[in-house]
């Protein structure tokens, strides 16, 4: 999405984290510079939460991140996600009762947070919340947002600048199109890539927090 959204007229793009500085992505190879902290970015116009192969559960259990997302969402015009970033929005309680999409391997997880998974949709709009499927769907999401904000012609100019004219050499980009052998091997590869010892602790934190939230809602309903 960055490659598209950076061309929005008068846009200030921020990579936000606990504090500014280098952030190594989940493969341990690519490093991205966080330009601003959560505290420095309390009210973004557009909030976009990315996904991860190995660190989604850790992000979902990050209380400071989740608190910032909740606050930022109150001020945002658009709250969006790509890939498993939808699960982070869900952990913040933003997808409760809403249709949403995410990476095909994570669709069932949306149900646990009260969202309705749209398994065959590449992008889902629910009010100001827009969710996209796996990583490549982030480009489609970015262009849809671009057109919404700056108009279709400006979005088409940006599309031509990056020569976004997808013509994949094969057709296995969704479980409905891939062969059984490809799906089995893809699931095995993703399971291997997603192994992260911190996730076990993170999952427990998420489940505990959810249990407390449900208990509080039940008690409030009885008052």
N, C-alpha and C positions, 0 to 999 in steps of 0.2 A: 504493500500500500504506500509506503514512503515514496517510492520512485514516481508514483502518480501524484500523490497529495502535495508533494513539495512544489508542484507547479501551480497550485491554487493561487490566484492573484492575492497579493498582500498577506499570505499565510505565514505565520511563524510556527515552524515545526519544532516540537520539543520531544526528546526522549527522556522520560521521567522515571526516576528510581528513588530509593531511600535517600541517596545523596549523589551529586554529580560525580562522574568518574567512569572508568572502563568497566564494562560488564561483558563477561565471556558467555557466549551462547552455549546451548546444551551439548553440542558436539565437542566443545573445548577448543575450537579452532578459530572461529570468527569472534572478534571483539567489537562491541558497539559502545560508543561513548554516550553515557547518560548526561544530558546537557543541563537538567534541572532536577531539583528535589521535589518530593510530594508537597512540602510546605510552600515551595515557590510557585506551585501551580494549583491553586485551590479551585479555580473555576474555568476549566478549559471549554472552549466552544465545541470541540469535537474530541471525544475520548475514544481511543482505539486500543483494545487489549489484545495482544498477540498470543499465540499458543506456544507449545513446547513439546518436544518428544519425551523429556525426562523430568521437567520441573513444574508441571502443571499443578500437581497436588501440593507441592511446596508453596506455590503462589497462592493457592486456595486457602492454605492454612496461615498465611502471613497476615496477622491481624492489622498491622499498620497499613499494608497495601489495601486490604479489604475496606478498612475505614476510609481511606482516601478515595477509593472508587465510589463508595456510597455518597461521600460529600461532593465529589466531582460530578457525579450523575445528577445531583440536584440542580447544578448550575449549567450543565451542558445542553446544547441544542441537539447534539447527536451523541449517543453512547453506542459504541460498536465493538465487534470482536471478530477475530479470524481464527479458524481452526479451534483448538481446545481452549482458546481464550474465552469462549462462551461458558465454559465450566467455572471460570474465575468470576464472570458476571453472575452466574448462578449462585456461587458461594457467597456473593455479596447480597443475595436475596433479590436481585433485579429481574430475574426471569420467572418468578413465581406466577403460575397461571398463564404464561405467555408462550406462543409458538416460537421455536428457535431452531437453528441448525448449528452443526459443528462438524469436526472430522468424523467420517463414517465409523471409525473405531470407538468413538466416544459418545455416540448418539444415545445409547442406553443410560449413560450417566446423567443426562439432562433430566430424566424422569425422577431421579432421586431428589432433585431440588425443585420439583414442582413445575418444571417446564414441559411443554409438549414438543417432542422431537419431530422435526420435519425432515425425515431421512432422505428424501429425494430432491430436496430443494438446495440449490447452490447458495442462495441468499434469502434471508427472511427478514421482513420489516414488521415490527410490532410497535407502532407509535414511533417514538424517537430512538428506539433500540433496534439496531440492525445487526444481524449475525450472519457470518459467512462460513462456508464449509472449509475443507482443508486448505492448506497454504496458498495454492494457486488461485482459489476463489477470492483471496484478498485483493487481487488485481481488479476483478469484476466489482467487488464491493467499493473499491476506491473510485472507480469510474462512475458508478451509480451515485456516490456521494458528491463527486466533482460536478456532475450534471445537475444535481439537486441544488448545489450551492452557487455555482457559477454559470449554469446553463449548458445545454447540450453541445453547442458549437465550441465553446471553450474546452469541454471535455473531449470532443473529437480532435481538436488541435493537439491536446496532450496525448491522446491515443496515437496520433500519427507521429508525434515526436519520439515516442518510445517504440514505434512500429509494433504495436500490440495487435497482431494478426494471427492468432493461434491456429496452427494446422498440425496437430500432433501426428506423428508417424504411425501410431497405433491407438486403439480405442479401449483402454483399460483403466480409465481415470475414475471409475465409480464401481462399487461392488456389483451393481446391476449389469455392468458391462464386462467385468473381468472374469476370466475362467476360474473354475474351482481351484485349480493348481496355483494360479497366481494369487488368489485370495488367501489360500492356506499359507503360502510362503511369505506373503506380505504381513499377515498377522504374526507369524513367528519372528520376523525381522523387527517388527514394531515392539513386540514383547521384550526382545533383547535390548533394543535401544532405550526403552522406557525404564529399565532397571536403575533405581536410584535409592540408596539406603535411607535417605532423608524422607522419601515418600511414605515409608511405613509409619513413621512418627507423624507425618503430616496428615495422613488419612485418619489416624486416631484422633487428632485434634479436630479435624473437620466433623467427624461423626459425633464427638463429644459436644462440640458447639451446636450442631444441629439438634441434638437431643435436648440441650438446655433451651434453645429457641422454641422448640415444639412445646416443652413443658411450660414455658412462660406464656405462650399464646393460649394454651389450654386453660391456665389459671386465670388469665385476663378475661377469657370468654365466660368464666363462671362468676365473675364479680358482678 
